[in-house]
Amino acid sequence: MRMTDLVSGLNLTLFPIIGLVLFGLVFVVVLARTLSMSRRRAKDAASLPLDDGPTDPAGAERDTDDSEEGRHG
């Protein structure tokens, strides 16, 4: 028995259906989470690529030291 005979006898149509269902579920979860996000959190997330430093838990930016002594790297 050859490998092509074994593979051709398998019912492989289930795998693309499972992939599509998983994609749909993940898409719906991400969409629901995005739409339920507060405006403040969305604004904070939108500015993450432009943020230069960490923020404290209250959301206010910490003072950064731009002098040579305060820089790392």
N, C-alpha and C positions, 0 to 999 in steps of 0.2 A: 504494500500500500504506500502510495507516494504522499508527500506533504500536501500537494495541491488537492488531492482527493479528500484529505481530512479537513482542510480549510474550507473547501467548497461545500462540504456537508454541514458546516456550522451555520447557525442562524445568527448572523452578526447585525441584524437590523435593530436590535435592542440598544446597542451602545450609542448610536447617535441620538436616539430618543432620550436616553438617560442624560447625556451631555446637554441637550437642549433644555430639559427640565431643570437640571442643576443651574444652568446659566440663568434661566428665567427666575428661579427662586432667589438667587444671589442678586440679580438685578432689582427685583421687587423689594428685597430687604434694604439694599443700599438706597434706593429711591425713597422708601418710606422714612428711613433714618435721616436722609438729607432734608426732606420736606418737613420733618418734625423738629428740626434743629432750630434753636432760638436765634434771633437776629444777631445778638451779641457774639454767640459762639461762631456763627457763620462769618462775621466780620473778623474775629480773631483768627479763624482758620484761613481766611482769604489773605491776611497780612503775614502769615507764617513765612513765605518765601522771602519777604523783605525785612523780616525782623532780624536785628543784629545780636540780640542777647536774650537771656532768660528773663522771665517775668516772675514776680512774686505771686503767691497764691491769691492775693486780692485783685490781681490783674493789672496793677500799675507797674510800669517799667522801672527797673532799678537804675540808679545812676551809674553810668559807665565811665571809666577813667580812660581818657584818650591819650594820656601821657605814655611815654616809652616804658615807664616802670610797670604800668598796669596791663600792658599787652603781653599776650602769651603767644609764642610761636614765632 
